[in-house]
Every structure is written in C-alpha cells, then in structure tokens.
Amino acid sequence: MANEQYAFLTKDNLPTRTTWQAAIDNSPFDLQLDPKMNVGIDSGFSPCTICGAELGIEIDYDDSAEFIAQFSEIAPGKDCCVSFRWGGNEIECAIALILSYSLAKEFAAVVSYEGEPPSSVESLLADAHSILEELGMA
C-alpha cells in the first residue's frame, strides 16, 4: 500500500530546485535532490541521494482547484501541492519527511499525511531523525 504526504504552498512561495536544495542544506540532513529536477513541472519518480545512498521517491505537483479544494480546511489560503508517495520502505518515508520538513520550515508549507491534521515542523524533524537513527543513517 502506498503512503502519501502533501505539502501545501502558495504558488508564489514554491521553491526552485536550487532554493529547495539550499533549504535542505540548511537542515541537519544529508539529502541531495536530483540536479535535473524541475519543481512544479516534473511528475513521478525523482531520484535523490540520502546519506550517500542513491534512492528516490515519487513527487507530484498539483495546483488544480478541484484537488486543492479537498484540503481547504487543512491548508486555507494555499493554492498548490507537492505530493510525496512511497511504499513501505522506511528510508523513502524519511526522504518524504525531510522534503516536507524543508518545505514547511523555509517555504511556509502546510504538511499533511494523507489528509490528516497538519504536522508541525518539529514533528517532521523528529520523525525523520528517528527513522534515520533506526536505520543507522543518522
């Protein structure tokens, strides 16, 4: 079963690949986005490197009014969404958490796991750390 996490932003605050990578670089995590990533346009599997391991995660962008309206109570005032999808792999979950953490911390994203109430920046940080520690990657 796939897991999905949403990061709701405003279009004018959507990062470029360069500004998103800078936000990740300012975090305590060793994660490198795909140098060819085109945020807001690319859709599907996006490779990345975490703690030296080459992996990846599904990343999609949606700014359709129909999709955003489904989450208006969770993310009022947001008009686009970056979605992260992964299977049961814990490291992929950590990647989603790190990407969501950086968007929440630096770009005012509201992050929701599968439509649940928003996650705090602190919980995203703690959960990513916890998974990486469990895997011996912290």
Contact map, one row per residue, 1 for C-alpha under 8 A:
111000000000000000000000000000000000000000000000000000000000000000000000000000000000001100000000000000000000000000000000000000000000000000
111100000000000000000000000000000000000000000000000000000000000000000000000000000000111100000000000000000000000000000000000000000000000000
111110000000000000000000000000000000000000000000000000000000000000000000000000000000111100000000000000000000000001000000000000000000000000
011111000000000000000000000000000000000000000000000000000000000000000000000000000011110000000000000000000000000011000000000000000000000000
001111100000000000000000000000000000000000000000000000000000000000000000000000000011100000000001000000000000001111100000000000000000000000
000111110000000000000000000000000000000000000000000000000000000000000000000000001111000000000000000100000000011111100000000000000000000000
000011111000000000000000000000000000000000000000000000000000000000000000000000001110000000000000000100110000111100000000000000000000000000
000001111100000000000000000000000000000000000000000000000000000000000000001001111100000000000000000000000000111000000000000000000000000000
000000111110110000000000000000000000000000000000000000000000000000000000000001111100000000000000000000000011110000000000000000000000000000
000000011111110000000000000000000000000000000000000000000000000000000000000011110000000000000000000000000000100000000000000000000000000000
000000001111110000000000000000000000000000000000000000000000000000000000000001110000000000000000000000000000000000000000000000000000000000
000000000111110000000000000000000000000000000000000000000000000000000000000000000000000000000000000000000000000000000000000000000000000000
000000001111111000000000000000000000000000000000000000000000000000000000000000000000000000000000000000000011000000000000000000000000000000
000000001111111100000000000000000000001100000000000000000000000000000000000000000000000000000000000000000010000000000000000000000000000000
000000000000111111110000000000000000001000000000000000000000000000000000000000000000000000000000000000000010000000000000000000000000000000
000000000000011111110000000000000000011000000000000000000000000000000000000000000000000000000000000000000000000000000000000000000000000000
000000000000001111111000000000001010111000000000000000000000000000000000000000000000000000000000000000000000000000000000000000000000000000
000000000000001111111100000000000000000000000000000000000000000000000000000000000000000000000000000000000000000000000000000000000000000000
000000000000001111111110000000000000000000000000000000000000000000000000000000000000000000000000000000000000000000000000000000000000000000
000000000000001111111111000000000000000000000000000000000000000000000000000000000000000000000000000001100000000000000000000000000000000000
000000000000000011111111100000011000000000000000000000000000000000000000000000000000000000000000000000000000000000000000000000000000000000
000000000000000001111111110000000000000000000000000000000000000000000000000000000000000000000000000000000000000000000000000000000000000000
000000000000000000111111111000000000000000000000000000000000000000000000000000000000000000000000000001100100000000000000000000000000000000
000000000000000000011111111111110000000000000000000000000000000000000000000000000000000000000000011001000000000000000000000000000000000000
000000000000000000001111111111100000000000000000000000000000000000000000000000000000000000000000000000000000000000000000000000000000000000
000000000000000000000111111100000000000000000000000000000000000000000000000000000000000000000000000000000000000000000000000000000000000000
000000000000000000000011111110000000000000000000000000000000000000000000000000000000000000000000000001000000000000000000000000000000000000
000000000000000000000001111111000000000000000000000000000000000000000000000000000000000000000000000000000000000000000000000000000000000000
000000000000000000000001101111100000000000000000000000000000000000000000000000000000000000000000010000000000000000000000000000000000000000
000000000000000000000001100111110000000000000000011100000000000000000000000000000000000000000000000000000000000000000000000000000000000000
000000000000000000000001100011111000000000000001111000000000000000000000000000000000000000000010000000000000000000000000000000000000000000
000000000000000000001001000001111100000000000001110000000000000000000000000000000000000000000000000000000000000000000000000000000000000000
000000000000000010001000000000111110100000000011100000000000000000000000000000000000000000000000000000000000000000000000000000000000000000
000000000000000000000000000000011111100000000111100000000000000000000000000000000000000000000000000000000000000000000000000000000000000000
000000000000000010000000000000001111100000000000000000000000000000000000000000000000000000000000000000000000000000000000000000000000000000
000000000000000000000000000000000111110000000000000000000000000000000000000000000000000000000000000000000000000000000000000000000000000000
000000000000000010000000000000001111111001000100000000000000000000000000000000000000000000000000000000000000000000000000000000000000000000
000000000000000110000000000000000001111111000000000000000000000000000000000000000000000000000000000000000000000000000000000000000000000000
000000000000011110000000000000000000111111000000000000000000100000000000000000000000000000000000000000000000000000000000000000000000000000
000000000000010000000000000000000000011111000000000000000001110000000000000000000100000000000000000000000000000000000000000000000000000000
000000000000000000000000000000000000011111100000000000000000100000000000000000000000000000000000000000000000000000000000000000000000000000
000000000000000000000000000000000000111111110000000000000011100000000000000000000000000000000000000000000000000000000000000000000000000000
000000000000000000000000000000000000000011111100000000000111100000000000000000000000000000000000000000000000000000000000000000000000000000
000000000000000000000000000000000000000001111100000000000111000000000000000000000000000000000000000000000000000000000000000000000000000000
000000000000000000000000000000000000000000111110000000011110000000000000000000000000000000000000000000000000000000000000000000000000000000
000000000000000000000000000000000100100000111111000000011110000000000000000000000000000000000000000000000000000000000000000000000000000000
000000000000000000000000000000001100000000001111100001111000000000000000000000000000000000000000000000000000000000000000000000000000000000
000000000000000000000000000000111100000000000111110001111000000000000000000000000000000000000000000000000000000000000000000000000000000000
000000000000000000000000000000111100000000000011111111110000000000000000000000000000000000000000000000000000000000000000000000000000000000
000000000000000000000000000001110000000000000001111111100000000000000000000000000000000000000010000000000000000000000000000000000000000000
000000000000000000000000000001100000000000000000111110000000000000000000000000000000000000000000000000000000000000000000000000000000000010
000000000000000000000000000001000000000000000000111111000000000000000000000000000000000000000000000000000000000000000000000000000000000000
000000000000000000000000000000000000000000000000111111100000000000000000000000000000000000000000000000000000000000000000000000000000000000
000000000000000000000000000000000000000000000011110111110000000000000000000000000000000000000000000000000000000000000000000000000000000000
000000000000000000000000000000000000000000000011110011111000000000000000000000000000000000010000000000000000000000000000000000000000000000
000000000000000000000000000000000000000000001111100001111100000000000000000000000000000000010010000000000000000000000000000000000000000000
000000000000000000000000000000000000000000001111000000111110000000000000000000000001110000010011000000000000000000000000000000000000000000
000000000000000000000000000000000000000000111100000000011111000000000000000000000011110000000000000000000000000000000000000000000000000000
000000000000000000000000000000000000000001111100000000001111100000000000000000000111100000000000000000000000000000000000000000000000000000
000000000000000000000000000000000000000101110000000000000111110000000000000000000111000000000000000000000000000000000000000000000000000000
000000000000000000000000000000000000001111100000000000000011111000000000000000011110000000000000000000000000000000000000000000000000000000
000000000000000000000000000000000000000100000000000000000001111100110000000000011110000000000000000000000000000000000000000000000000000000
000000000000000000000000000000000000000000000000000000000000111110110000000000111000000000000000000000000000000000000000000000000000000000
000000000000000000000000000000000000000000000000000000000000011111110000000000010000000000000000000000000000000000000000000000000000000000
000000000000000000000000000000000000000000000000000000000000001111111000000000100000000000000000000000000000000000000000000000000000000000
000000000000000000000000000000000000000000000000000000000000000111111100000000000000000000000000000000000000000000000000000000000000000000
000000000000000000000000000000000000000000000000000000000000011111111110000000000000000000000000000000000000000000000000000000000000000000
000000000000000000000000000000000000000000000000000000000000011111111111000001111000000000000000000000000000000000000000000000000000000000
000000000000000000000000000000000000000000000000000000000000000011111111000000000000000000000000000000000000000000000000000000000000000000
000000000000000000000000000000000000000000000000000000000000000001111111000000000000000000000000000000000000000000000000000000000000000000
000000000000000000000000000000000000000000000000000000000000000000111111111100000000000000000000000000000000000000100000000000000000000000
000000000000000000000000000000000000000000000000000000000000000000011111111111000000000000000000000000000000000000000000000000000000000000
000000000000000000000000000000000000000000000000000000000000000000000011111100000000000000000000000000000000000000000000000000000000000000
000000000000000000000000000000000000000000000000000000000000000000000011111100000000000000000000000000000000010100101100000000000000000000
000000010000000000000000000000000000000000000000000000000000000000000011111111000000000000000000000000000000010000000000000000000000000000
000000000000000000000000000000000000000000000000000000000000000000000011111111000000000000000000000000000000000000000000000000000000000000
000000000100000000000000000000000000000000000000000000000000000000000001001111100000000000000000000000000000000000000000000000000000000000
000000011110000000000000000000000000000000000000000000000000000000010001001111110000000000000000000000000000000000000000000000000000000000
000000011110000000000000000000000000000000000000000000000000001010010000000011111000000000000000000000000000000000000000000000000000000000
000000011110000000000000000000000000000000000000000000000000111100010000000001111100000000000000000000000000000000000000000000000000000000
000001111000000000000000000000000000000000000000000000000000111000010000000000111110000000000000000000000000000000000000000000000000000000
000001111000000000000000000000000000000100000000000000000011110000000000000000011111000000000000000000000000000000000000000000000000000000
000111100000000000000000000000000000000000000000000000000111110000000000000000001111100000000000000000000000000000000000000000000000000000
000111000000000000000000000000000000000000000000000000001111000000000000000000000111110000000001000000000000000000000000000000000000000000
011110000000000000000000000000000000000000000000000000001110000000000000000000000011111000000001000000000000000000000000000000000000000000
011100000000000000000000000000000000000000000000000000001100000000000000000000000001111110011000000000000000000000000000000000000000000000
111000000000000000000000000000000000000000000000000000000000000000000000000000000000111110010000000000000000000000000000000000000000000000
111000000000000000000000000000000000000000000000000000000000000000000000000000000000011111011000000000000000000000000000000000000000000000
000000000000000000000000000000000000000000000000000000000000000000000000000000000000011111111000000000000000000000000000000000000000000000
000000000000000000000000000000000000000000000000000000000000000000000000000000000000000111111100000000000000000000000000000000000010000000
000000000000000000000000000000000000000000000000000000000000000000000000000000000000000011111110000000000000000000000000000000000011001000
000000000000000000000000000000000000000000000000000000111000000000000000000000000000011111111111000000000000000000000000000000000000000000
000000000000000000000000000000000000000000000000000000000000000000000000000000000000010111111111100000000000000000000000000000010000000000
000000000000000000000000000000000000000000000000000000000000000000000000000000000000000001111111110000000000000000000000000000110011000000
000000000000000000000000000000100000000000000000010000011000000000000000000000000000000000111111111000000000000000000000000000010000000000
000010000000000000000000000000000000000000000000000000001000000000000000000000000001100000011111111100000000000000000000000000000000000000
000000000000000000000000000000000000000000000000000000000000000000000000000000000000000000001111111110000000000000000000000110110000000000
000000000000000000000001000010000000000000000000000000000000000000000000000000000000000000000111111111000000000000000000000110010000000000
000000000000000000000001000000000000000000000000000000000000000000000000000000000000000000000011111111100000000000000000000000000000000000
000001100000000000000000000000000000000000000000000000000000000000000000000000000000000000000001111111110000101000000000000100000000000000
000000000000000000000000000000000000000000000000000000000000000000000000000000000000000000000000111111111000000000000000100110000000000000
000000000000000000010011001000000000000000000000000000000000000000000000000000000000000000000000011111111110000000000000000000000000000000
000000100000000000010010000000000000000000000000000000000000000000000000000000000000000000000000001111111111100000000000000000000000000000
000000100000000000000000000000000000000000000000000000000000000000000000000000000000000000000000000111111111111000000000100000000000000000
000000000000000000000000000000000000000000000000000000000000000000000000000000000000000000000000000011111111100000000000100000000000000000
000000000000000000000010000000000000000000000000000000000000000000000000000000000000000000000000000001111111000000000000000000000000000000
000000001000111000000000000000000000000000000000000000000000000000000000000000000000000000000000000001111111100000000000000000000000000000
000000001000100000000000000000000000000000000000000000000000000000000000000000000000000000000000000000111111110000000000000000000000000000
000000111100000000000000000000000000000000000000000000000000000000000000000000000000000000000000000100111011111000000000000000000000000000
000001111000000000000000000000000000000000000000000000000000000000000000011000000000000000000000000000010001111100000110000000000000000000
000011110000000000000000000000000000000000000000000000000000000000000000000000000000000000000000000100010000111110000111000000000000000000
000011100000000000000000000000000000000000000000000000000000000000000000010000000000000000000000000000000000011111111110000000000000000000
000111000000000000000000000000000000000000000000000000000000000000000000000000000000000000000000000000000000001111111110000000000000000000
001111000000000000000000000000000000000000000000000000000000000000000000000000000000000000000000000000000000000111110000000000000000000000
000011000000000000000000000000000000000000000000000000000000000000000010010000000000000000000000000000000000000111111000000000000000000000
000000000000000000000000000000000000000000000000000000000000000000000000000000000000000000000000000000000000000111111100000000000000000000
000000000000000000000000000000000000000000000000000000000000000000000000010000000000000000000000000000000000000110111110000000000000000000
000000000000000000000000000000000000000000000000000000000000000000000000010000000000000000000000000000000000011110011111000000000000000000
000000000000000000000000000000000000000000000000000000000000000000000000000000000000000000000000000000000000011110001111101100000000000000
000000000000000000000000000000000000000000000000000000000000000000000000000000000000000000000000000000000000001000000111111100000000000000
000000000000000000000000000000000000000000000000000000000000000000000000000000000000000000000000000010011000000000000011111110000000000000
000000000000000000000000000000000000000000000000000000000000000000000000000000000000000000000000000000000000000000000001111111000000000000
000000000000000000000000000000000000000000000000000000000000000000000000000000000000000000000000000000000000000000000011111111100000000000
000000000000000000000000000000000000000000000000000000000000000000000000000000000000000000000000110110000000000000000011111111110000000000
000000000000000000000000000000000000000000000000000000000000000000000000000000000000000000000000110010000000000000000000111111111000000000
000000000000000000000000000000000000000000000000000000000000000000000000000000000000000000000000000000000000000000000000011111111100000000
000000000000000000000000000000000000000000000000000000000000000000000000000000000000000000000100100000000000000000000000001111111110000000
000000000000000000000000000000000000000000000000000000000000000000000000000000000000000000001110110000000000000000000000000111111111000000
000000000000000000000000000000000000000000000000000000000000000000000000000000000000000000000000000000000000000000000000000011111111100001
000000000000000000000000000000000000000000000000000000000000000000000000000000000000000000000000000000000000000000000000000001111111110000
000000000000000000000000000000000000000000000000000000000000000000000000000000000000000001100100000000000000000000000000000000111111111000
000000000000000000000000000000000000000000000000000000000000000000000000000000000000000000100100000000000000000000000000000000011111111111
000000000000000000000000000000000000000000000000000000000000000000000000000000000000000000000000000000000000000000000000000000001111111111
000000000000000000000000000000000000000000000000000000000000000000000000000000000000000000000000000000000000000000000000000000000111111110
000000000000000000000000000000000000000000000000000000000000000000000000000000000000000000100000000000000000000000000000000000000011111111
000000000000000000000000000000000000000000000000000000000000000000000000000000000000000000000000000000000000000000000000000000000001111111
000000000000000000000000000000000000000000000000001000000000000000000000000000000000000000000000000000000000000000000000000000000001111111
000000000000000000000000000000000000000000000000000000000000000000000000000000000000000000000000000000000000000000000000000000001001101111
